Amino acid sequence: MALKLLLSIRKDIARIDPIVRQLIETDQKVTNLEESLEYAHGKIDEMKMTCEESRRKLKWRRPRKKLLRHNTSDTLVFAGESTQLNCTYEITGYPAWYKGQQDHNRAIAIGNVIIDNDPQYEIIGDEDNIKYNLRILNVDMGNEDYYECGDQVNVEQRAQAYVYVMNNVPECSIEPSNILKAGENVTLDCTIDFNENAPGELVWLSNGVEIHRTEGRQSTVTLQVDKSDNGATYECQLQHFTLPSWKWSDLTCKKKIVMVVQYPPSINATDKTVEAPIGDVVHLLCSSDGFPTPTITWFDSEDNTIPREDDDRKVTAVLIRNQA
């Protein structure tokens, strides 16, 4: 009897054992699945944090309508300095900056992200005013090109500007010479070697006062000099509205032109008639004008030279002591 019961129990165990093993395997799978889900949730949280960080970096809103309100303009900049192109933009998406003309341009910034992390570019933006400005650092001749701000797809929604890079200043010359006689004509010439389409004006100054203004790369002015021009300083400078006025002096020809104008002397005796008692001392003054500076000589009624009282060549005086 006991033997039959034992055999029956062994048969039941044989039937139950695979079920137990299957339950153990299922439990292990559930445990593995729970671990996978926990790992997936961790990754999702990391992605959320990454997306949030990217959103904070981009900082560009999506307005309800597409609108281009740009104020970017052609710009002059010295090599080695920095410049900024301004663009105000609203678009359903992120705007971009491009370098080059439409058929051959390349993106240098999308949203607030600089392509290839080029350290020469920075995006200067204001989320509230939708400003999307491009700053170019340490400009070199390779930066002279067209730049476009606007939509990544619709080229009609882009604003274009050109950056002109300068590495020289105007050169000034004078013909025939800076040494002239009053009444003669002189020609002043100013040239600058840079892009012929560059904006700006060449301005001639005389003692700091504007006398002539010309658009383009060359400016020529012809003057008839008089004695007031003697010692006058002439210089030519490039002026452009994108450069602050204090920078204009950096765009002035290196050598100023100083006029030397010769003109005949004139004599002015301040005391034409002097009456004095015999024995008094008479003080006579005489002034002159002219260049080169004339030398004044006093003569008496018998054409004898009277010694001067001082060494001033333009104003001189004599003392005459009449004998009783």
C-alpha positions in Angstrom: 0.0 0.0 0.0 2.8 2.4 1.0 4.7 1.5 -2.1 1.7 2.4 -4.3 1.3 5.8 -2.5 5.0 6.5 -3.0 4.8 5.7 -6.7 1.8 8.0 -7.1 3.6 10.9 -5.4 6.6 10.5 -7.7 4.3 10.6 -10.7 2.7 13.8 -9.4 6.1 15.4 -8.8 7.2 14.5 -12.3 4.1 16.3 -13.7 4.5 19.4 -11.4 8.3 19.8 -11.9 8.2 21.2 -15.4 5.4 23.7 -14.3 7.6 24.9 -11.4 10.6 25.3 -13.7 8.4 27.3 -16.2 7.2 29.5 -13.3 10.8 30.2 -12.2 11.8 31.1 -15.8 8.7 33.3 -16.2 9.6 35.1 -12.9 13.1 35.7 -14.1 11.8 37.1 -17.4 9.5 39.5 -15.5 12.5 40.6 -13.4 14.5 41.2 -16.5 11.6 43.1 -18.1 11.3 45.3 -15.0 15.0 46.1 -15.1 14.7 47.0 -18.8 11.7 49.3 -18.2 13.6 51.0 -15.4 16.6 51.5 -17.7 14.3 52.8 -20.4 12.7 55.3 -18.0 16.2 56.5 -17.1 17.0 57.1 -20.7 13.8 58.9 -21.3 14.5 61.2 -18.4 18.0 61.9 -19.8 16.5 62.7 -23.2 14.0 65.0 -21.6 16.8 66.8 -19.8 18.8 67.0 -23.0 15.8 68.4 -24.9 15.2 71.0 -22.2 18.8 72.1 -22.3 18.7 72.4 -26.1 15.5 74.4 -25.8 17.1 76.8 -23.4 20.2 77.2 -25.6 18.2 77.8 -28.8 15.8 80.3 -27.1 13.9 81.1 -30.3 10.1 81.2 -30.1 7.7 80.1 -32.8 5.4 83.0 -33.6 2.0 82.6 -35.0 3.0 84.1 -38.4 6.1 84.4 -40.6 7.5 87.8 -40.8 10.9 89.2 -41.9 11.8 92.5 -40.2 15.5 92.9 -41.1 17.9 95.8 -40.7 21.1 94.2 -41.8 23.3 96.4 -44.0 26.7 96.5 -45.8 29.5 96.9 -43.3 33.1 98.1 -43.4 35.6 96.6 -40.9 39.3 96.6 -40.3 41.2 93.3 -40.6 41.8 92.0 -37.1 38.8 93.8 -35.6 35.2 92.5 -34.9 31.9 93.4 -36.5 28.3 92.6 -36.1 25.5 92.1 -38.6 22.1 92.8 -37.3 18.9 91.0 -38.3 15.4 91.1 -36.7 13.4 88.0 -37.7 10.3 86.1 -36.8 9.6 82.8 -38.4 7.8 79.5 -37.8 11.0 77.6 -37.1 14.6 78.6 -36.5 16.4 81.2 -38.7 19.9 80.7 -40.0 22.9 82.7 -41.1 24.6 81.9 -44.4 27.8 83.0 -46.0 28.1 83.5 -49.7 25.5 84.1 -52.4 22.4 82.0 -52.7 23.7 79.5 -55.3 27.0 78.9 -53.5 26.3 79.8 -49.8 26.8 77.6 -46.7 25.1 77.7 -43.4 27.3 79.1 -40.6 24.6 79.2 -37.9 21.2 77.6 -37.4 19.2 79.1 -34.5 21.8 79.7 -31.7 24.0 76.8 -32.8 27.2 77.7 -34.7 28.0 75.1 -37.4 31.3 73.2 -36.8 31.7 75.3 -33.6 33.6 77.9 -35.6 35.1 80.2 -32.9 35.0 83.2 -35.3 31.2 83.5 -35.1 28.8 84.3 -32.3 25.0 84.6 -32.3 23.8 87.6 -30.3 20.0 87.3 -29.7 17.2 88.6 -27.7 14.2 86.3 -27.4 11.8 89.1 -26.5 12.7 91.3 -29.5 13.4 88.4 -31.9 16.9 89.8 -32.7 19.2 87.4 -34.5 22.6 89.1 -34.9 25.8 87.6 -36.1 29.1 88.7 -34.6 32.3 88.0 -36.5 35.4 88.0 -34.4 39.0 88.8 -35.5 38.0 89.5 -39.0 40.4 88.6 -41.8 40.3 89.0 -45.6 38.6 85.6 -45.9 35.5 87.1 -44.2 34.8 89.5 -47.0 31.7 88.1 -48.6 27.9 88.2 -48.7 26.0 87.2 -45.6 22.3 86.2 -45.4 19.9 86.0 -42.5 16.6 84.3 -42.8 14.5 81.2 -43.5 16.3 77.9 -44.1 14.1 77.0 -47.0 12.4 80.1 -48.5 15.2 82.2 -49.9 12.8 85.1 -50.4 12.6 85.4 -46.6 16.3 86.3 -46.3 18.1 89.6 -45.8 21.5 90.0 -47.4 24.5 92.2 -46.6 28.1 92.4 -47.6 31.1 92.7 -45.3 34.0 94.7 -46.7 37.3 94.0 -45.0 40.0 96.7 -45.1 43.7 96.3 -44.5 44.9 99.7 -45.6 44.2 103.4 -45.4 43.8 106.1 -48.1 46.9 107.4 -49.8 47.2 111.2 -50.4 49.3 113.0 -53.0 49.7 116.5 -54.3 50.6 117.9 -57.7 52.8 119.7 -58.6 54.1 120.3 -55.1 53.1 121.5 -51.6 55.4 124.5 -52.1 53.5 127.1 -54.1 53.1 130.8 -54.8 49.9 132.6 -53.9 47.4 132.3 -56.9 48.8 129.0 -58.2 46.6 125.9 -58.6 47.2 122.6 -56.8 45.6 119.2 -57.2 45.0 117.0 -54.2 44.4 113.3 -55.0 43.2 110.6 -52.6 42.9 106.9 -53.4 42.1 103.7 -51.4 42.7 100.1 -52.6 39.6 98.1 -51.7 36.5 96.6 -53.2 35.2 99.0 -55.9 31.6 98.4 -54.7 32.3 99.2 -51.1 30.2 101.9 -49.6 31.6 105.0 -48.0 32.9 108.4 -49.0 36.3 109.9 -49.3 36.4 113.3 -47.5 39.0 116.0 -47.8 39.6 118.1 -44.7 41.5 121.4 -44.3 42.6 122.0 -40.7 39.9 119.5 -39.7 37.1 121.2 -41.7 35.5 119.4 -44.5 36.0 120.9 -48.0 35.2 118.1 -50.4 33.3 114.8 -50.3 33.2 112.1 -53.0 31.8 108.5 -53.2 34.0 105.8 -54.5 37.7 104.8 -54.2 39.2 108.0 -55.5 38.7 111.7 -54.8 40.4 114.6 -56.5 40.1 118.3 -55.7 41.8 121.3 -57.3 42.4 124.5 -55.3 43.8 127.9 -56.0 45.9 128.8 -53.0 46.4 132.1 -51.3 48.3 133.3 -48.3 45.7 132.0 -45.9 46.6 128.5 -47.0 50.2 128.8 -45.8 50.7 126.2 -43.1 47.3 124.7 -43.7 47.0 120.9 -43.2 45.1 118.8 -45.7 44.1 115.2 -45.2 41.7 112.6 -46.7 39.7 110.0 -44.8 37.2 107.3 -45.5 33.9 107.8 -43.8 31.0 105.3 -43.5 27.9 105.3 -41.3 28.5 101.7 -40.0 31.8 103.0 -38.4 31.7 105.3 -35.4 33.0 108.8 -36.1 35.9 108.3 -33.7 37.1 105.5 -36.0 37.3 107.8 -39.0 40.7 109.1 -37.9 42.0 105.6 -38.3 40.9 105.7 -41.9 43.0 108.9 -42.7 46.0 109.0 -45.0 49.1 108.4 -43.1 51.0 111.5 -44.3 49.2 114.8 -44.0 49.9 117.5 -46.6 51.2 120.7 -45.2 50.9 123.7 -47.6 53.8 126.1 -48.0 52.5 129.2 -49.8 54.9 132.0 -50.8 53.4 135.5 -51.1 55.0 138.9 -51.4 55.7 141.0 -48.3 53.7 144.0 -47.2 54.9 146.7 -44.8 52.8 148.5 -42.2 54.4 151.4 -40.4 52.2 152.0 -37.4 53.6 155.4 -36.6 53.6 157.4 -39.9 54.2 160.8 -38.4 55.6 161.5 -35.1 56.2 165.0 -33.6 58.7 165.3 -30.7 60.7 168.1 -29.0 64.4 168.2 -29.7 66.2 165.8 -27.3 63.3 163.4 -26.8 63.5 159.7 -27.6 61.2 158.6 -30.5 59.9 155.0 -30.6 59.0 153.9 -34.2 57.2 150.6 -34.9 57.0 148.7 -38.2 55.3 145.4 -39.0 55.4 143.2 -42.1 53.7 140.2 -43.6 54.9 137.8 -46.2 56.4 134.3 -46.8 59.3 133.7 -46.6 59.3 136.1 -43.7 60.8 139.4 -44.8 63.6 141.3 -43.0 62.8 144.9 -42.0 65.5 147.5 -42.3 65.2 151.1 -41.1 66.8 154.0 -43.0 67.2 157.7 -42.1 66.6 160.6 -44.4 70.1 160.2 -45.8 69.6 156.4 -46.5 71.8 155.4 -43.6 70.8 152.1 -41.9 69.4 152.5 -38.5 70.1 149.6 -36.1 67.1 147.7 -34.9 66.1 147.4 -31.3 65.1 143.7 -31.4 65.6 140.6 -33.5 62.0 140.1 -34.5 61.9 139.9 -38.3 58.1 140.7 -38.6 57.7 143.5 -36.1 60.7 145.8 -35.3 61.3 149.1 -33.6 64.0 151.7 -33.5 64.9 154.4 -31.1 65.9 157.8 -32.4 67.6 160.2 -30.0 67.6 163.7 -31.4 70.5 165.8 -30.4 69.7 169.3 -29.0 
